[in-house]
Amino acid sequence: MARIAVTGGSGFVGNRAGRALVAAGHDVVMLSRGKRRTTRPDGARFARADVVDGEGLEGALTGCDAVVHLVAIIRERGKQTFDRVNRQGTDNVARAAAAAGVPHFIHLSAIGADPDPYFAYLKSKWEGEQAVSASGVPYTIIRSSLIFGPGDAFFSRLTKLVRLNPIIPIVGNGRSLFQPFANSDLSRVIVEAVARGPNNATHEVGGPEHLSYDDIIHTIREAVHARIRGQAHVPVRAMVPLAWVMDKILPNPPVTPGQLRLLEKNNITRLDAVARDWGFEPISFRTNAEYLQQA
C-alpha cells in the first residue's frame, strides 16, 4: 500500500480517481483548499492545502509516495486564470513535491498542449508540463482527450443544446476530430501509473474512435432519443462575439471564446495508444453515451 496525495479530489476526474485508488488498496489523501470534506471518497483522508497560493502543500505531501495532480480549469473567471491555476498551481505542487521528497509526480495534462498563445488553455497546460519536468521529481505525464462520463461538462452541455434548440448550431465545419476517453478508463490509467512508478515520459490517452463534432452530436441525439431537428454550421469567428457576451453575463455559459478556438483543431492521438501503453482496450463513447439521458 502506498500513500497517494490527490489534488482536485472533489472534481469530476478527482473523485473517480480517488475512489479507484482507495479500491486498489492505497492510503489516499485528498487535498483541498476549503473545509468541506463531504466530497471525498469513502476511505480517503482529507488535508487542507491551496494549490494556487501554495499554502500547506509541502506539509500535506510529506510522507507521500506519489502525488496525482488533477487541478485545472477550462474557463477563466475572475482571479481563477489559466496562468494562476494551470501553470502556477502546477508549479507550486511540483516544487512542494520536490521539497517534501515525493518520489513520483503524476500530472494530468491535455492532448494538444503547446506553447502557442492563440490557444491559451493549451499553452497553460504545456507550461504546467514544463514545471513538472523541471522540478526534479520523477514524473508521469498523461495527456488526455475529452473525458466523458456521468457528471462531465462538455458532453452534458452539448446534450442540453441538442434537447432545447429547434436548430442545433454546429460551431465550425463540424469536421474537427475528437477521441472521447471514459473517466473510468482514465482512473484505470492513473492507478496503473501509480503501480508502475515514474518513467519521465508523456503518454497520450484517448478512446477507441476518432469522432467528428458532427458525429458527437449525432451520438448524443441517438442516446437521448431526441427527435431529428435541423442543424446549421456556424463559423467560429461568427460565434466569438456571442460567446464573449455569454462568458461575461452567465455563471455557467455553454461555451467560452477560448473553447471555441479549441474547436478549430483536432484533439486526437493514436487509436491504440491506451492498449499499447496501458494494456487494456478503452470503452467507446458511441456505445456508452446512455448516461446523458440524465444530463
Secondary structure, 3 states (H helix, E strand, C coil): CCEEEEECCCCHHHHHHHHHHHHCCCEEEEEECCCCCCCCCCCCEEEECCCCCCCCHHHHHCCCCEEEECCCCCCCECCECHHHHHHHHHHHHHHHHHHHCCCCEEEEEECCCCCCCCCHHHHHHHHHHHHHHHCCCCEEEEEECCEECCCCCHHHHHHHHHHHCCEEEEECCCCCEECCEEHHHHHHHHHHHHHHCCCCEEEEECCCCCEEHHHHHHHHHHHCCCCCCEEEEECHHHHHHHHHHHHHHCCCCCCCHHHHHHCCCCECCCCCHHHHHHCCCCCCCCCCCHHHHHC
